[in-house]
Amino acid sequence: MKVELNTVFRWCNDVVTMRHFYTDCLGLTETYFLNDEAHGWLTYQVGEVQLVFTRAAEALPVATQFAQNPGYQGGDIQAESWVLKLERPSFDTIAQQLQNSQYPLFTPEPTSPRPGALQLLALDPMGFTVEIYTEFATN
């Protein structure tokens, strides 16, 4: 039996602010965007998975703390989080964009969880922990 994760739906308060984080800061390519009175819808294709942000009818709470994760020491809440693995040049560009943004970062600079790897964690507009991660050859 072959099973694939096809689509992830995430509710949000504002698809425009989510768009700024995921399109402008993280550089994901949008596949669909709609923001009118009836619908708020933002879609990306991330590898084989479709990522869909949908505007909630009522305001949702926004987390202010980072999720715990076995990949780093810290985090205050046990909550879902993501790791987006990037090639090194993309990691450097996106890390700089996040550092220049208003989004909360776990550390001000990327950290090395082990030799040949870098990570940087940010909270998206809903307070969801997103880690960008890269691996590279060491000399």
CYANA upper distance limits for C-alpha pairs under 8 A (distance plus 0.5 A):
  5 LEU  CA     48 GLU  CA      8.26
  5 LEU  CA     49 VAL  CA      6.81
  6 ASN  CA     48 GLU  CA      7.23
  6 ASN  CA     49 VAL  CA      5.37
  6 ASN  CA     50 GLN  CA      6.56
  7 THR  CA     49 VAL  CA      5.97
  7 THR  CA     50 GLN  CA      5.06
  7 THR  CA     51 LEU  CA      6.38
  7 THR  CA     52 VAL  CA      7.76
  8 VAL  CA     49 VAL  CA      7.72
  8 VAL  CA     50 GLN  CA      6.79
  8 VAL  CA     51 LEU  CA      5.53
  8 VAL  CA     52 VAL  CA      6.59
  9 PHE  CA     51 LEU  CA      6.78
  9 PHE  CA     52 VAL  CA      5.33
  9 PHE  CA     53 PHE  CA      6.43
  9 PHE  CA     54 THR  CA      7.67
 10 ARG  CA     51 LEU  CA      8.32
 10 ARG  CA     52 VAL  CA      6.69
 10 ARG  CA     53 PHE  CA      5.37
 10 ARG  CA     54 THR  CA      6.76
 11 TRP  CA     53 PHE  CA      6.21
 11 TRP  CA     54 THR  CA      5.43
 11 TRP  CA     55 ARG  CA      6.28
 11 TRP  CA     56 ALA  CA      6.24
 12 CYS  CA     18 MET  CA      8.24
 12 CYS  CA     53 PHE  CA      6.95
 12 CYS  CA     54 THR  CA      6.50
 12 CYS  CA     55 ARG  CA      5.48
 12 CYS  CA     56 ALA  CA      6.24
 12 CYS  CA     60 LEU  CA      7.45
 12 CYS  CA    126 MET  CA      6.96
 13 ASN  CA     55 ARG  CA      5.93
 13 ASN  CA     56 ALA  CA      6.27
 13 ASN  CA     58 GLU  CA      8.27
 13 ASN  CA     59 ALA  CA      6.24
 13 ASN  CA     60 LEU  CA      6.74
 13 ASN  CA    126 MET  CA      7.94
 14 ASP  CA     18 MET  CA      6.99
 14 ASP  CA     40 GLY  CA      7.89
 14 ASP  CA     55 ARG  CA      6.34
 15 VAL  CA     19 ARG  CA      6.38
 15 VAL  CA     35 ASN  CA      7.58
 15 VAL  CA     40 GLY  CA      6.40
 15 VAL  CA     41 TRP  CA      7.01
 15 VAL  CA     42 LEU  CA      6.77
 15 VAL  CA     53 PHE  CA      7.29
 15 VAL  CA     54 THR  CA      7.47
 15 VAL  CA     55 ARG  CA      6.63
 16 VAL  CA     20 HIS  CA      6.87
 16 VAL  CA     35 ASN  CA      8.20
 17 THR  CA     21 PHE  CA      6.99
 17 THR  CA    125 PRO  CA      6.96
 18 MET  CA     22 TYR  CA      6.58
 18 MET  CA     53 PHE  CA      8.29
 18 MET  CA    124 ASP  CA      7.74
 18 MET  CA    125 PRO  CA      6.61
 19 ARG  CA     23 THR  CA      5.80
 19 ARG  CA     24 ASP  CA      7.56
 19 ARG  CA     42 LEU  CA      7.67
 20 HIS  CA     24 ASP  CA      5.42
 20 HIS  CA     25 CYS  CA      7.04
 21 PHE  CA     25 CYS  CA      5.50
 21 PHE  CA     26 LEU  CA      6.86
 21 PHE  CA    124 ASP  CA      6.95
 21 PHE  CA    125 PRO  CA      7.76
 22 TYR  CA     26 LEU  CA      5.39
 22 TYR  CA     27 GLY  CA      6.81
 22 TYR  CA     28 LEU  CA      6.30
 23 THR  CA     27 GLY  CA      5.22
 23 THR  CA     28 LEU  CA      5.40
 23 THR  CA     29 THR  CA      6.85
 23 THR  CA     30 GLU  CA      7.44
 24 ASP  CA     28 LEU  CA      8.29
 25 CYS  CA     94 ILE  CA      6.77
 25 CYS  CA     97 GLN  CA      5.97
 25 CYS  CA     98 LEU  CA      6.47
 25 CYS  CA    101 SER  CA      8.22
 26 LEU  CA     94 ILE  CA      6.15
 26 LEU  CA     97 GLN  CA      8.22
 26 LEU  CA     98 LEU  CA      8.24
 27 GLY  CA     94 ILE  CA      7.74
 28 LEU  CA     44 TYR  CA      7.33
 28 LEU  CA     46 VAL  CA      8.16
 29 THR  CA     44 TYR  CA      6.55
 29 THR  CA     45 GLN  CA      7.69
 30 GLU  CA     42 LEU  CA      7.81
 30 GLU  CA     43 THR  CA      6.30
 30 GLU  CA     44 TYR  CA      5.21
 30 GLU  CA     45 GLN  CA      7.77
 31 THR  CA     42 LEU  CA      8.34
 31 THR  CA     43 THR  CA      5.91
 31 THR  CA     44 TYR  CA      5.67
 31 THR  CA     45 GLN  CA      7.19
 32 TYR  CA     41 TRP  CA      7.92
 32 TYR  CA     42 LEU  CA      6.21
 32 TYR  CA     43 THR  CA      5.48
 32 TYR  CA     44 TYR  CA      7.62
 33 PHE  CA     40 GLY  CA      8.30
 33 PHE  CA     41 TRP  CA      6.08
 33 PHE  CA     42 LEU  CA      5.04
 33 PHE  CA     43 THR  CA      6.92
 34 LEU  CA     39 HIS  CA      7.16
 34 LEU  CA     40 GLY  CA      6.08
 34 LEU  CA     41 TRP  CA      5.56
 34 LEU  CA     42 LEU  CA      7.05
 35 ASN  CA     39 HIS  CA      6.30
 35 ASN  CA     40 GLY  CA      4.94
 35 ASN  CA     41 TRP  CA      6.87
 36 ASP  CA     40 GLY  CA      6.88
 39 HIS  CA     54 THR  CA      8.35
 39 HIS  CA     55 ARG  CA      7.47
 40 GLY  CA     53 PHE  CA      8.43
 40 GLY  CA     54 THR  CA      6.05
 40 GLY  CA     55 ARG  CA      5.20
 41 TRP  CA     52 VAL  CA      7.58
 41 TRP  CA     53 PHE  CA      6.29
 41 TRP  CA     54 THR  CA      5.25
 41 TRP  CA     55 ARG  CA      6.97
 42 LEU  CA     52 VAL  CA      6.19
 42 LEU  CA     53 PHE  CA      5.52
 42 LEU  CA     54 THR  CA      7.06
 43 THR  CA     50 GLN  CA      7.43
 43 THR  CA     51 LEU  CA      6.11
 43 THR  CA     52 VAL  CA      4.94
 43 THR  CA     53 PHE  CA      6.81
 44 TYR  CA     50 GLN  CA      6.26
 44 TYR  CA     51 LEU  CA      5.57
 44 TYR  CA     52 VAL  CA      7.01
 45 GLN  CA     49 VAL  CA      6.37
 45 GLN  CA     50 GLN  CA      5.06
 45 GLN  CA     51 LEU  CA      6.60
 46 VAL  CA     50 GLN  CA      6.60
 46 VAL  CA     51 LEU  CA      7.29
 56 ALA  CA     60 LEU  CA      7.74
 61 PRO  CA    126 MET  CA      8.10
 62 VAL  CA    125 PRO  CA      8.04
 62 VAL  CA    126 MET  CA      5.28
 62 VAL  CA    127 GLY  CA      5.80
 63 ALA  CA    126 MET  CA      6.83
 63 ALA  CA    127 GLY  CA      4.72
 63 ALA  CA    128 PHE  CA      7.28
 64 THR  CA    123 LEU  CA      8.33
 64 THR  CA    127 GLY  CA      6.06
 65 GLN  CA     75 GLY  CA      7.50
 65 GLN  CA     76 ASP  CA      6.41
 65 GLN  CA     77 ILE  CA      7.15
 65 GLN  CA    127 GLY  CA      7.62
 66 PHE  CA     75 GLY  CA      5.19
 66 PHE  CA     76 ASP  CA      6.21
 66 PHE  CA     77 ILE  CA      6.90
 66 PHE  CA    106 PHE  CA      7.72
 66 PHE  CA    123 LEU  CA      7.56
 66 PHE  CA    127 GLY  CA      8.19
 66 PHE  CA    128 PHE  CA      8.06
 66 PHE  CA    129 THR  CA      6.25
 67 ALA  CA     75 GLY  CA      5.36
 67 ALA  CA     76 ASP  CA      6.42
 67 ALA  CA     77 ILE  CA      5.35
 67 ALA  CA     78 GLN  CA      6.07
 67 ALA  CA     79 ALA  CA      5.73
 67 ALA  CA     80 GLU  CA      7.34
 67 ALA  CA     81 SER  CA      6.92
 67 ALA  CA    128 PHE  CA      8.24
 67 ALA  CA    129 THR  CA      6.40
 68 GLN  CA     72 TYR  CA      8.41
 68 GLN  CA     73 GLN  CA      8.37
 68 GLN  CA     74 GLY  CA      6.64
 68 GLN  CA     75 GLY  CA      4.70
 68 GLN  CA     76 ASP  CA      6.56
 68 GLN  CA     77 ILE  CA      6.26
 68 GLN  CA     78 GLN  CA      5.95
 68 GLN  CA     79 ALA  CA      7.40
 69 ASN  CA     73 GLN  CA      8.04
 69 ASN  CA     74 GLY  CA      8.12
 69 ASN  CA     75 GLY  CA      7.57
 69 ASN  CA     81 SER  CA      8.15
 71 GLY  CA    113 PRO  CA      7.75
 72 TYR  CA    113 PRO  CA      7.21
 80 GLU  CA    128 PHE  CA      8.13
 80 GLU  CA    129 THR  CA      8.10
 81 SER  CA    128 PHE  CA      6.97
 81 SER  CA    129 THR  CA      5.48
 81 SER  CA    130 VAL  CA      6.45
 81 SER  CA    131 GLU  CA      8.27
 82 TRP  CA    129 THR  CA      7.11
 82 TRP  CA    130 VAL  CA      5.54
 82 TRP  CA    131 GLU  CA      6.57
 83 VAL  CA    130 VAL  CA      6.52
 83 VAL  CA    131 GLU  CA      5.10
 83 VAL  CA    132 ILE  CA      6.29
 83 VAL  CA    133 TYR  CA      7.16
 84 LEU  CA    130 VAL  CA      7.88
 84 LEU  CA    131 GLU  CA      6.59
 84 LEU  CA    132 ILE  CA      5.39
 84 LEU  CA    133 TYR  CA      6.56
 85 LYS  CA    132 ILE  CA      6.49
 85 LYS  CA    133 TYR  CA      5.27
 85 LYS  CA    134 THR  CA      6.13
 86 LEU  CA     90 SER  CA      6.65
 86 LEU  CA     91 PHE  CA      6.14
 86 LEU  CA    132 ILE  CA      7.46
 86 LEU  CA    133 TYR  CA      6.52
 86 LEU  CA    134 THR  CA      5.71
 87 GLU  CA     91 PHE  CA      6.60
 87 GLU  CA    134 THR  CA      6.42
 87 GLU  CA    135 GLU  CA      7.89
 88 ARG  CA     92 ASP  CA      6.74
 88 ARG  CA    134 THR  CA      6.25
 88 ARG  CA    135 GLU  CA      7.49
 88 ARG  CA    136 PHE  CA      7.33
 89 PRO  CA     93 THR  CA      6.92
 90 SER  CA     94 ILE  CA      6.55
 91 PHE  CA     95 ALA  CA      6.34
 91 PHE  CA    132 ILE  CA      7.50
 91 PHE  CA    133 TYR  CA      7.53
 91 PHE  CA    134 THR  CA      6.92
 92 ASP  CA     96 GLN  CA      6.74
 93 THR  CA     97 GLN  CA      6.82
 94 ILE  CA     98 LEU  CA      6.64
 95 ALA  CA     99 GLN  CA      6.61
 95 ALA  CA    110 PRO  CA      7.80
 95 ALA  CA    120 LEU  CA      7.36
 95 ALA  CA    132 ILE  CA      8.32
 96 GLN  CA    100 ASN  CA      6.68
 97 GLN  CA    101 SER  CA      6.75
 98 LEU  CA    102 GLN  CA      8.27
 98 LEU  CA    103 TYR  CA      7.39
 98 LEU  CA    105 LEU  CA      8.39
 98 LEU  CA    122 ALA  CA      8.08
 99 GLN  CA    105 LEU  CA      8.15
 99 GLN  CA    108 PRO  CA      7.47
 99 GLN  CA    109 GLU  CA      8.17
103 TYR  CA    122 ALA  CA      7.03
103 TYR  CA    123 LEU  CA      6.70
103 TYR  CA    124 ASP  CA      7.25
103 TYR  CA    125 PRO  CA      7.99
104 PRO  CA    122 ALA  CA      6.10
104 PRO  CA    123 LEU  CA      6.04
105 LEU  CA    120 LEU  CA      7.93
105 LEU  CA    121 LEU  CA      6.19
105 LEU  CA    122 ALA  CA      4.90
105 LEU  CA    123 LEU  CA      7.13
106 PHE  CA    120 LEU  CA      7.78
106 PHE  CA    121 LEU  CA      5.90
106 PHE  CA    122 ALA  CA      6.66
107 THR  CA    111 THR  CA      8.14
107 THR  CA    120 LEU  CA      7.62
107 THR  CA    121 LEU  CA      7.76
109 GLU  CA    120 LEU  CA      7.56
110 PRO  CA    118 LEU  CA      6.60
110 PRO  CA    119 GLN  CA      5.83
110 PRO  CA    120 LEU  CA      5.21
111 THR  CA    118 LEU  CA      6.01
111 THR  CA    119 GLN  CA      5.96
111 THR  CA    120 LEU  CA      7.02
112 SER  CA    116 GLY  CA      8.09
112 SER  CA    117 ALA  CA      6.03
112 SER  CA    118 LEU  CA      5.02
112 SER  CA    119 GLN  CA      6.83
113 PRO  CA    117 ALA  CA      6.90
113 PRO  CA    118 LEU  CA      7.04
113 PRO  CA    119 GLN  CA      7.69
114 ARG  CA    118 LEU  CA      8.29
115 PRO  CA    138 THR  CA      7.72
116 GLY  CA    135 GLU  CA      5.97
116 GLY  CA    136 PHE  CA      5.47
116 GLY  CA    137 ALA  CA      6.25
116 GLY  CA    138 THR  CA      6.05
117 ALA  CA    133 TYR  CA      7.72
117 ALA  CA    134 THR  CA      6.06
117 ALA  CA    135 GLU  CA      4.82
117 ALA  CA    136 PHE  CA      6.68
118 LEU  CA    133 TYR  CA      6.20
118 LEU  CA    134 THR  CA      5.91
118 LEU  CA    135 GLU  CA      7.10
119 GLN  CA    131 GLU  CA      7.05
119 GLN  CA    132 ILE  CA      6.07
119 GLN  CA    133 TYR  CA      4.93
119 GLN  CA    134 THR  CA      7.12
120 LEU  CA    131 GLU  CA      6.12
120 LEU  CA    132 ILE  CA      5.92
120 LEU  CA    133 TYR  CA      7.24
121 LEU  CA    129 THR  CA      7.21
121 LEU  CA    130 VAL  CA      6.17
121 LEU  CA    131 GLU  CA      4.76
121 LEU  CA    132 ILE  CA      6.86
122 ALA  CA    129 THR  CA      6.36
122 ALA  CA    130 VAL  CA      5.95
122 ALA  CA    131 GLU  CA      6.92
123 LEU  CA    127 GLY  CA      5.29
123 LEU  CA    128 PHE  CA      5.73
123 LEU  CA    129 THR  CA      5.27
123 LEU  CA    130 VAL  CA      6.64
124 ASP  CA    128 PHE  CA      5.80
124 ASP  CA    129 THR  CA      7.14
124 ASP  CA    130 VAL  CA      7.44
